[in-house]
């Protein structure tokens, strides 16, 4: 959260991915750093136990939300993948 908020404040688009277990912490950090509406992409916890294929699958699930945050476009407005 800290890095994403400060990178954005420096004018560089950033997407923060956080596991759902840390949602309360992420929201608290955003408040602390003066960015209460900072967008966060949440994924299921844990990710550390995923194998290589699991990480690839999870990354695929998160790709559209990351693009949406970086571009300011709603996920529903992105073109469907083939």
MDAnalysis code that builds the backbone (N, CA, C; Angstrom):
import MDAnalysis as mda
import numpy as np

u = mda.Universe.empty(246, n_residues=82, atom_resindex=np.repeat(np.arange(82), 3), trajectory=True)
u.add_TopologyAttr("name", ["N", "CA", "C"] * 82)
u.add_TopologyAttr("resid", np.arange(1, 83))
u.add_TopologyAttr("resname", ["UNK", "UNK", "UNK", "UNK", "UNK", "UNK", "UNK", "UNK", "UNK", "UNK", "UNK", "UNK", "UNK", "UNK", "UNK", "UNK", "UNK", "UNK", "UNK", "UNK", "UNK", "UNK", "UNK", "UNK", "UNK", "UNK", "UNK", "UNK", "UNK", "UNK", "UNK", "UNK", "UNK", "UNK", "UNK", "UNK", "UNK", "UNK", "UNK", "UNK", "UNK", "UNK", "UNK", "UNK", "UNK", "UNK", "UNK", "UNK", "UNK", "UNK", "UNK", "UNK", "UNK", "UNK", "UNK", "UNK", "UNK", "UNK", "UNK", "UNK", "UNK", "UNK", "UNK", "UNK", "UNK", "UNK", "UNK", "UNK", "UNK", "UNK", "UNK", "UNK", "UNK", "UNK", "UNK", "UNK", "UNK", "UNK", "UNK", "UNK", "UNK", "UNK"])
u.atoms.positions = np.array([
    [0.816, -1.171, 0.000],
    [0.000, 0.000, 0.000],
    [0.869, 1.247, 0.000],
    [1.800, 1.287, 0.918],
    [2.683, 2.455, 1.039],
    [3.327, 2.782, -0.300],
    [3.948, 1.797, -0.906],
    [4.648, 2.035, -2.176],
    [3.685, 2.457, -3.273],
    [2.564, 1.765, -3.400],
    [1.598, 2.091, -4.441],
    [1.075, 3.513, -4.306],
    [0.763, 3.909, -3.093],
    [0.249, 5.262, -2.857],
    [1.301, 6.301, -3.208],
    [2.525, 6.079, -2.781],
    [3.574, 7.063, -3.039],
    [3.998, 7.092, -4.514],
    [3.954, 5.972, -5.177],
    [4.247, 5.937, -6.606],
    [3.173, 6.726, -7.356],
    [1.904, 6.518, -6.995],
    [0.812, 7.278, -7.613],
    [0.970, 8.769, -7.360],
    [1.307, 9.135, -6.127],
    [1.485, 10.556, -5.797],
    [2.628, 11.181, -6.598],
    [3.574, 10.342, -7.044],
    [4.684, 10.820, -7.868],
    [4.292, 10.898, -9.341],
    [3.049, 10.528, -9.653],
    [2.565, 10.630, -11.018],
    [2.741, 9.385, -11.863],
    [3.071, 8.278, -11.223],
    [3.259, 7.022, -11.941],
    [2.103, 6.087, -11.593],
    [1.352, 5.621, -12.585],
    [0.245, 4.712, -12.277],
    [0.726, 3.463, -11.543],
    [-0.050, 3.057, -10.559],
    [0.314, 1.878, -9.759],
    [-0.936, 1.051, -9.483],
    [-0.756, -0.243, -9.427],
    [-1.833, -1.156, -9.049],
    [-1.336, -1.973, -7.858],
    [-2.089, -1.964, -6.790],
    [-1.731, -2.706, -5.589],
    [-2.600, -3.947, -5.504],
    [-1.945, -5.092, -5.331],
    [-2.647, -6.360, -5.145],
    [-2.387, -6.808, -3.713],
    [-3.458, -7.176, -3.027],
    [-3.364, -7.554, -1.619],
    [-4.267, -8.760, -1.393],
    [-3.884, -9.659, -0.511],
    [-4.785, -10.765, -0.220],
    [-5.914, -10.279, 0.676],
    [-7.044, -10.958, 0.552],
    [-8.237, -10.542, 1.278],
    [-8.061, -10.562, 2.793],
    [-7.132, -11.336, 3.292],
    [-6.891, -11.380, 4.730],
    [-6.392, -10.030, 5.253],
    [-5.792, -9.214, 4.384],
    [-5.221, -7.945, 4.809],
    [-6.044, -6.739, 4.353],
    [-7.318, -6.955, 4.058],
    [-8.175, -5.865, 3.590],
    [-8.271, -4.735, 4.622],
    [-8.481, -5.078, 5.885],
    [-8.598, -4.057, 6.925],
    [-7.289, -3.274, 7.046],
    [-6.169, -3.975, 6.987],
    [-4.865, -3.312, 7.070],
    [-4.650, -2.399, 5.876],
    [-5.000, -2.870, 4.686],
    [-4.834, -2.059, 3.478],
    [-5.652, -0.776, 3.569],
    [-6.890, -0.892, 4.015],
    [-7.737, 0.294, 4.142],
    [-7.166, 1.251, 5.184],
    [-6.639, 0.705, 6.284],
    [-6.025, 1.538, 7.309],
    [-4.794, 2.271, 6.793],
    [-3.983, 1.573, 6.018],
    [-2.786, 2.204, 5.434],
    [-3.186, 3.322, 4.468],
    [-4.206, 3.073, 3.663],
    [-4.664, 4.092, 2.727],
    [-5.127, 5.339, 3.484],
    [-5.860, 5.146, 4.557],
    [-6.301, 6.275, 5.386],
    [-5.091, 7.010, 5.965],
    [-4.162, 6.258, 6.504],
    [-2.973, 6.837, 7.132],
    [-2.187, 7.694, 6.158],
    [-2.077, 7.243, 4.916],
    [-1.279, 7.963, 3.921],
    [-2.109, 8.961, 3.112],
    [-3.314, 9.258, 3.589],
    [-4.119, 10.302, 2.967],
    [-4.747, 9.934, 1.640],
    [-4.960, 8.637, 1.425],
    [-5.558, 8.182, 0.165],
    [-6.665, 7.166, 0.465],
    [-7.710, 7.587, 1.183],
    [-8.724, 6.622, 1.620],
    [-9.460, 5.905, 0.489],
    [-9.471, 6.492, -0.694],
    [-10.155, 5.864, -1.829],
    [-9.196, 5.172, -2.791],
    [-7.976, 4.939, -2.352],
    [-6.985, 4.300, -3.215],
    [-7.483, 2.909, -3.611],
    [-7.483, 2.604, -4.917],
    [-8.001, 1.303, -5.349],
    [-7.033, 0.168, -5.009],
    [-7.608, -0.901, -4.510],
    [-6.826, -2.089, -4.167],
    [-7.486, -3.287, -4.832],
    [-6.689, -4.147, -5.404],
    [-7.186, -5.375, -6.021],
    [-6.950, -6.492, -5.000],
    [-8.030, -7.127, -4.586],
    [-7.914, -8.187, -3.579],
    [-7.970, -9.559, -4.241],
    [-7.188, -10.471, -3.703],
    [-7.189, -11.857, -4.155],
    [-7.270, -12.743, -2.923],
    [-7.635, -13.994, -3.135],
    [-7.784, -14.919, -2.014],
    [-6.443, -15.194, -1.344],
    [-6.489, -15.331, -0.035],
    [-5.319, -15.655, 0.778],
    [-5.326, -17.166, 0.983],
    [-4.193, -17.808, 0.995],
    [-2.835, -17.315, 0.791],
    [-2.388, -17.480, -0.653],
    [-1.329, -16.806, -1.015],
    [-0.736, -16.998, -2.333],
    [0.621, -17.686, -2.226],
    [1.210, -17.639, -1.053],
    [2.547, -18.202, -0.860],
    [2.621, -19.701, -1.094],
    [1.503, -20.399, -0.939],
    [1.504, -21.853, -1.093],
    [1.218, -22.293, -2.532],
    [0.939, -21.335, -3.417],
    [0.632, -21.695, -4.804],
    [1.878, -22.181, -5.527],
    [1.707, -23.203, -6.358],
    [2.813, -23.647, -7.198],
    [2.861, -22.753, -8.443],
    [3.803, -23.008, -9.318],
    [4.007, -22.172, -10.509],
    [2.716, -22.040, -11.331],
    [2.025, -23.147, -11.551],
    [0.788, -23.106, -12.331],
    [-0.297, -22.318, -11.597],
    [-0.346, -22.457, -10.286],
    [-1.311, -21.707, -9.493],
    [-1.066, -20.216, -9.563],
    [0.210, -19.816, -9.545],
    [0.558, -18.402, -9.659],
    [0.160, -17.881, -11.038],
    [0.422, -18.656, -12.077],
    [0.043, -18.247, -13.434],
    [-1.471, -18.082, -13.542],
    [-2.212, -19.016, -12.964],
    [-3.674, -18.940, -13.015],
    [-4.169, -17.696, -12.266],
    [-3.616, -17.472, -11.084],
    [-4.032, -16.302, -10.292],
    [-3.685, -15.010, -11.024],
    [-2.504, -14.960, -11.626],
    [-2.108, -13.762, -12.378],
    [-3.079, -13.519, -13.528],
    [-3.498, -14.569, -14.183],
    [-4.468, -14.428, -15.266],
    [-5.789, -13.868, -14.776],
    [-6.201, -14.268, -13.586],
    [-7.446, -13.769, -13.005],
    [-7.335, -12.289, -12.635],
    [-6.133, -11.846, -12.309],
    [-5.929, -10.472, -11.847],
    [-5.538, -9.500, -12.959],
    [-5.227, -10.007, -14.125],
    [-4.730, -9.149, -15.205],
    [-5.717, -8.040, -15.573],
    [-6.978, -8.380, -15.794],
    [-7.958, -7.353, -16.169],
    [-8.155, -6.311, -15.071],
    [-8.301, -6.703, -13.812],
    [-8.410, -5.680, -12.770],
    [-7.172, -4.772, -12.683],
    [-5.986, -5.320, -12.909],
    [-4.775, -4.494, -12.895],
    [-4.814, -3.476, -14.031],
    [-5.158, -3.923, -15.229],
    [-5.252, -3.014, -16.374],
    [-6.291, -1.935, -16.086],
    [-7.408, -2.328, -15.506],
    [-8.471, -1.364, -15.202],
    [-7.988, -0.292, -14.226],
    [-7.301, -0.695, -13.189],
    [-6.788, 0.274, -12.209],
    [-5.760, 1.192, -12.858],
    [-4.862, 0.632, -13.648],
    [-3.809, 1.442, -14.264],
    [-4.336, 2.420, -15.302],
    [-5.426, 2.061, -15.956],
    [-5.955, 2.908, -17.027],
    [-7.180, 3.718, -16.626],
    [-7.757, 3.415, -15.471],
    [-8.949, 4.119, -15.032],
    [-10.210, 3.699, -15.763],
    [-10.178, 2.512, -16.348],
    [-11.313, 1.976, -17.095],
    [-11.970, 0.888, -16.239],
    [-13.275, 0.780, -16.318],
    [-13.974, -0.288, -15.608],
    [-13.613, -1.640, -16.225],
    [-13.514, -2.666, -15.401],
    [-13.179, -3.997, -15.902],
    [-14.183, -4.435, -16.965],
    [-15.439, -4.112, -16.766],
    [-16.475, -4.505, -17.725],
    [-16.293, -3.851, -19.099],
    [-15.528, -2.759, -19.163],
    [-15.313, -2.074, -20.426],
    [-14.133, -2.648, -21.210],
    [-13.354, -3.517, -20.599],
    [-12.212, -4.115, -21.291],
    [-12.707, -5.152, -22.282],
    [-11.971, -5.301, -23.356],
    [-12.341, -6.292, -24.361],
    [-12.152, -7.688, -23.785],
    [-13.097, -8.586, -24.083],
    [-12.934, -9.969, -23.605],
    [-11.724, -10.620, -24.254],
    [-11.093, -11.509, -23.511],
    [-9.940, -12.241, -24.041],
    [-10.397, -13.430, -24.844],
    [-9.639, -13.777, -25.855],
    [-9.996, -14.927, -26.698],
    [-9.629, -16.210, -26.004],
])
